[in-house]
Amino acid sequence: MLPTTRLTVSGLLARAVDVPVEPPLETASAQIRSAPLVLVDLATEEGVTGHSYAFCVTPLALAPMARLVSNLGPPIEGDAVAPLSIEDKLHDRFRLLGPQGLTGMAMAAVDVAAWDALAKAHELPLVEFLGGERPPIPAYASLRAMGLESVTEEAREAVGSGFGAVKVRIGHPDVRRDVEVVRAVRNAIGDGVDLMVDYNQVLSVPEAISRARILDEEGLYWIEEPTRADDFAGHARITREAKTHVQIGENWWGPHDMAKSLAAGASNLAMPDVIKIGGVSGWLRAVALAEAEGMPASSHLYPEVSAHLLAATPTRDRLEHLDLAGPILKEPLRIESGNAVIPTSPGTGVEWDEEAV
């Protein structure tokens, strides 16, 4: 244990890296061939450094995001590593601009790094620092392919490695192709494995309702983001019409956005993204809302941090396993028998492989 667990911010470093994604991640609207990541190091006067990263989706946002994170360093230098106080200070800076988009992601990345530093100072894994334990966290394989043969083979390999659930991205021009893919994957994985589908927002509300009624016969675990993410009223219509559970949440910009979604009845399930929901601080508020609704909560991306947070989530459901940062980490998150294994090392377990970076 350090002589003192009070930490003081001494600097903030942001680095832009574009990590190849092999094989590429295919969606109905785009193909992702690289993962643009901003790596964040929050240094302290006591010698403890907290780490986090933000996935920018497109390389076009990579340099601006890195500059924005760097610009958040001077306002908090000399401040205590107190995530809630840092959050308040940075939100005041962006009040007129708003906490969405890159500004929200930048603040969340600082928040995660601050929590990582505090947990390290207390020599505890993040989940234990938050008061939880380290149970195995059920994970699902988030498949990368959309082509019939390639996604079927990928699904078969995922189940062979121990996953008890898989997700396939659909949204083909014809719903008959969606059904063909779903049935092919089901045949490959068997009836004992849960199967989710993700439309990545590509359908209109009427088309989503029509396709959901057809997919209701396929025994799916959930249908994810069938229409535009911010259309809570539209998602509510789909949720009322579909027998299959509707999953949204990866594009909630903070707990307040989530509260609006819940009030609209936009989904049966919750899927916060740790960087869009507001970091560790935002996640804790978000899952309190989910608990009040009795709503199962899963994670979106960031499996290393999300495993800790799901372990401290009362209504936890599934961890999305899609390893984008693994190539630049010393130790990517381990999956054993379909469960995420939370490391015993202090903090989140995110440490950079500097040679790879």
C-alpha positions in Angstrom: 0.0 0.0 0.0 1.3 3.5 -0.8 2.0 5.8 2.2 -1.0 7.8 1.1 -3.9 7.0 -1.3 -4.5 10.6 -2.0 -3.4 11.3 -5.5 -2.7 14.6 -7.3 -2.9 15.0 -11.1 0.4 16.0 -12.6 -0.3 15.6 -16.2 -2.5 14.1 -19.0 -1.0 12.4 -22.1 -3.1 11.4 -25.1 -1.7 9.4 -28.0 -3.5 8.5 -31.2 -3.1 5.0 -32.6 -4.9 3.3 -35.5 -5.0 -0.4 -34.7 -5.6 -2.8 -37.6 -8.8 -4.9 -37.3 -8.2 -8.3 -38.9 -10.6 -9.6 -40.0 -12.5 -6.4 -40.7 -15.7 -5.7 -38.7 -18.6 -5.7 -41.1 -21.9 -3.8 -40.4 -24.9 -3.0 -42.6 -23.6 0.6 -43.1 -19.8 0.4 -43.0 -16.8 -1.9 -42.9 -14.3 -1.1 -40.1 -10.8 -2.1 -41.1 -9.0 -0.3 -38.2 -9.7 0.8 -34.6 -8.8 4.4 -34.1 -7.9 4.6 -30.4 -6.9 7.5 -28.2 -4.7 6.2 -25.4 -5.0 8.2 -22.2 -2.4 8.3 -19.4 -3.3 10.3 -16.3 -0.1 10.9 -14.4 0.1 11.7 -10.7 2.6 13.4 -8.4 2.7 10.2 -6.4 4.0 8.1 -9.4 0.7 6.2 -10.1 -0.6 6.4 -13.7 -4.1 5.6 -14.7 -4.9 4.3 -18.2 -7.9 4.3 -20.4 -8.7 4.5 -24.1 -11.5 5.8 -26.4 -12.6 4.2 -29.6 -13.2 6.9 -32.2 -14.9 4.6 -34.8 -13.5 6.6 -37.7 -9.9 7.7 -38.3 -11.3 11.2 -39.2 -12.0 11.8 -35.5 -8.7 10.4 -34.2 -6.5 13.5 -34.2 -9.2 15.9 -33.0 -10.1 13.5 -30.2 -6.4 13.2 -29.1 -6.0 17.0 -29.1 -9.2 17.4 -27.1 -8.2 15.0 -24.4 -4.8 16.7 -24.2 -6.5 20.1 -23.8 -8.3 18.7 -20.6 -4.9 18.3 -18.9 -4.1 21.9 -17.8 -7.5 22.5 -16.2 -7.1 19.6 -13.8 -3.3 19.6 -13.1 -2.7 20.0 -9.4 -6.2 18.8 -8.6 -6.9 15.7 -6.5 -7.6 12.5 -8.4 -11.3 12.6 -7.3 -13.3 11.5 -10.3 -16.6 13.1 -9.3 -14.9 16.5 -8.7 -13.0 16.3 -11.9 -16.2 15.4 -13.7 -18.0 18.5 -12.2 -15.1 20.8 -13.2 -14.9 19.5 -16.8 -18.7 19.6 -17.2 -18.7 23.2 -16.2 -16.1 23.9 -18.9 -18.3 22.3 -21.6 -21.7 23.4 -20.3 -22.5 25.7 -23.2 -21.1 23.3 -25.8 -22.7 20.2 -24.4 -21.5 16.9 -23.1 -22.2 14.8 -26.2 -19.9 13.6 -28.9 -16.2 14.0 -28.7 -16.4 16.2 -25.6 -18.3 13.6 -23.7 -16.0 10.8 -24.8 -12.9 12.9 -23.8 -14.3 13.6 -20.3 -15.3 9.9 -19.9 -11.8 8.7 -20.9 -10.3 11.0 -18.2 -12.8 9.6 -15.7 -11.9 6.0 -16.4 -8.2 6.8 -16.1 -8.8 8.6 -12.8 -10.7 5.6 -11.4 -7.9 3.3 -12.6 -5.3 5.4 -10.8 -7.3 5.3 -7.6 -7.8 1.6 -7.7 -4.1 1.1 -8.3 -3.2 3.3 -5.4 -5.4 1.1 -3.1 -3.8 -2.0 -4.8 -7.2 -3.4 -5.7 -8.8 -4.4 -9.0 -11.4 -1.8 -10.0 -14.4 -4.0 -9.1 -13.1 -4.6 -5.6 -12.4 -0.9 -5.2 -16.0 -0.3 -6.1 -17.1 -2.7 -3.4 -17.7 -5.8 -5.6 -16.2 -9.2 -6.1 -14.7 -10.9 -9.1 -17.3 -13.4 -10.4 -17.0 -14.9 -13.9 -18.9 -12.6 -16.2 -20.9 -14.3 -19.0 -19.7 -13.1 -22.4 -21.0 -13.3 -25.9 -18.9 -13.4 -29.1 -19.6 -10.3 -31.2 -19.0 -11.7 -34.6 -17.2 -9.6 -37.3 -18.4 -11.1 -40.5 -21.8 -10.6 -42.3 -21.3 -13.0 -45.3 -23.3 -16.2 -45.0 -20.4 -18.7 -45.1 -17.8 -16.6 -43.2 -20.2 -15.6 -40.3 -21.3 -19.2 -40.0 -17.8 -20.5 -39.7 -16.9 -17.7 -37.3 -19.9 -18.6 -35.1 -19.0 -22.2 -35.1 -15.4 -21.3 -34.0 -16.7 -19.0 -31.2 -18.9 -21.8 -29.8 -16.1 -24.3 -30.1 -13.9 -22.0 -28.0 -16.5 -22.0 -25.2 -18.9 -19.0 -25.9 -22.5 -19.7 -24.9 -23.8 -16.8 -26.9 -23.0 -15.1 -30.2 -24.2 -11.9 -32.0 -24.4 -11.5 -35.7 -24.8 -8.2 -37.6 -27.6 -8.2 -40.1 -29.5 -5.6 -42.2 -29.3 -7.0 -45.7 -31.4 -5.4 -48.4 -33.9 -8.2 -48.2 -35.3 -9.6 -44.9 -35.1 -13.0 -46.5 -31.3 -12.8 -46.4 -31.4 -11.7 -42.8 -33.5 -14.8 -42.0 -31.2 -17.0 -44.1 -28.1 -15.8 -42.1 -29.9 -16.2 -38.8 -30.9 -19.8 -39.6 -27.5 -20.7 -40.9 -25.8 -19.4 -37.7 -28.4 -21.2 -35.6 -27.7 -24.5 -37.4 -23.9 -23.9 -36.8 -24.2 -23.2 -33.1 -27.1 -25.4 -32.0 -30.2 -24.7 -30.0 -28.3 -24.4 -26.6 -26.5 -21.2 -27.6 -28.1 -17.8 -27.3 -28.2 -15.8 -30.6 -28.5 -12.0 -30.8 -28.8 -9.8 -34.0 -27.7 -6.2 -34.5 -29.1 -3.9 -37.2 -26.7 -1.0 -36.4 -29.6 1.5 -36.9 -30.2 1.0 -40.6 -34.0 0.4 -40.7 -36.9 2.8 -40.7 -39.4 2.2 -37.9 -42.1 0.6 -40.2 -39.4 -1.7 -41.8 -38.0 -2.6 -38.3 -41.5 -3.6 -37.1 -42.0 -5.7 -40.2 -38.7 -7.5 -39.9 -39.0 -7.9 -36.1 -42.3 -9.7 -36.6 -40.6 -12.1 -39.0 -37.6 -12.6 -36.7 -39.9 -13.3 -33.8 -40.1 -16.8 -35.1 -36.4 -17.4 -34.8 -35.9 -17.6 -31.1 -33.5 -14.7 -30.8 -32.2 -13.4 -27.5 -32.5 -9.8 -28.6 -32.7 -7.5 -31.7 -30.3 -4.6 -31.3 -30.6 -1.0 -32.5 -33.1 -1.6 -35.4 -33.5 2.1 -36.1 -31.8 5.4 -35.4 -30.3 5.4 -32.0 -31.7 8.7 -30.8 -35.3 7.8 -32.0 -36.6 6.7 -28.6 -40.2 7.1 -29.7 -39.5 4.9 -32.8 -37.8 2.3 -30.7 -40.7 2.3 -28.3 -43.1 1.5 -31.2 -40.8 -1.4 -32.3 -40.6 -2.7 -28.7 -44.3 -2.7 -28.3 -44.8 -4.6 -31.6 -42.0 -7.1 -31.3 -42.1 -10.3 -29.2 -38.3 -10.5 -29.2 -36.6 -8.2 -26.7 -35.2 -4.9 -28.2 -31.7 -3.9 -27.0 -30.3 -0.3 -27.2 -28.0 1.9 -25.2 -24.6 2.0 -26.8 -25.4 5.5 -28.0 -26.8 6.9 -24.8 -24.9 10.1 -24.1 -24.9 9.9 -20.3 -27.4 8.8 -17.7 -29.8 11.7 -18.6 -30.1 10.4 -22.1 -30.7 6.9 -20.7 -33.4 8.3 -18.4 -35.2 9.7 -21.5 -35.0 6.4 -23.2 -36.4 4.5 -20.2 -39.2 7.0 -19.9 -40.2 6.4 -23.5 -40.1 2.7 -23.1 -37.6 2.5 -26.0 -36.2 -1.0 -25.1 -36.5 -4.0 -22.9 -32.8 -4.2 -22.3 -29.9 -1.8 -21.6 -26.4 -1.7 -23.1 -24.4 1.3 -21.9 -21.0 2.1 -23.5 -18.6 3.1 -20.8 -17.1 6.0 -22.8 -20.4 7.4 -24.1 -22.3 6.9 -20.8 -19.8 9.0 -18.9 -17.0 6.7 -17.8 -17.1 4.7 -14.5 -19.0 7.6 -12.8 -21.6 7.6 -15.5 -21.9 3.8 -15.6 -22.6 3.6 -11.9 -25.5 6.1 -12.3 -26.8 4.4 -15.4 -27.0 0.9 -13.9 -28.8 2.3 -10.8 -31.5 3.4 -13.3 -31.5 -0.1 -14.8 -31.8 -1.6 -11.4 -34.8 0.6 -10.5 -36.5 -0.7 -13.7 -35.4 -4.3 -13.2 -33.8 -4.1 -16.6 -30.9 -6.4 -17.6 -27.8 -4.5 -18.5 -25.1 -5.6 -20.9 -21.9 -3.8 -22.0 -20.8 -2.3 -25.3 -17.2 -2.7 -26.3 -14.3 -1.9 -23.9 -14.4 -5.4 -22.5 -11.4 -4.9 -20.1 -13.1 -2.1 -18.1 -16.7 -3.4 -18.7 -16.0 -6.7 -17.0 -15.2 -4.8 -13.8 -18.3 -2.6 -14.2 -20.6 -5.5 -15.0 -19.4 -7.3 -11.9 -20.6 -4.3 -9.9 -23.9 -4.1 -11.8 -27.0 -5.5 -9.9 -28.9 -6.5 -13.1 -25.9 -7.5 -15.2 -26.5 -9.7 -18.2 -23.8 -10.2 -20.9 -20.4 -8.7 -21.7 -19.8 -8.0 -25.4 -16.5 -9.5 -26.4 -15.1 -7.7 -29.4 -11.4 -7.3 -28.9 -10.3 -4.1 -30.6 -7.5 -2.9 -28.3 -5.9 -6.3 -27.7 -3.0 -5.8 -30.1 -1.7 -2.8 -28.0 -2.3 -4.2 -24.6 0.1 -6.2 -22.4 -2.7 -8.6 -21.4 -6.0 -8.6 -23.2 -9.0 -9.7 -21.2 -9.2 -13.5 -20.9 -12.3 -15.5 -21.8 -12.6 -19.0 -20.2 -15.5 -21.3 -20.9 -17.5 -18.4 -22.2 -16.9 -16.1 -19.2 -14.7 -13.0 -18.8 -12.0 -13.5 -16.2 -11.4 -10.3 -14.3 -7.7 -9.9 -13.5 -6.4 -9.7 -10.0 -4.0 -6.9 -10.8 -4.8 -3.4 -9.4 -6.9 -1.1 -11.5 -8.7 -2.1 -14.7 -5.9 -4.3 -16.0 -5.3 -2.0 -19.0 -1.6 -1.6 -19.5 0.0 -0.7 -22.8 2.4 -2.8 -24.8 4.6 0.1 -25.7 6.5 -1.7 -28.4 3.1 -2.5 -30.2 2.0 1.1 -29.6 
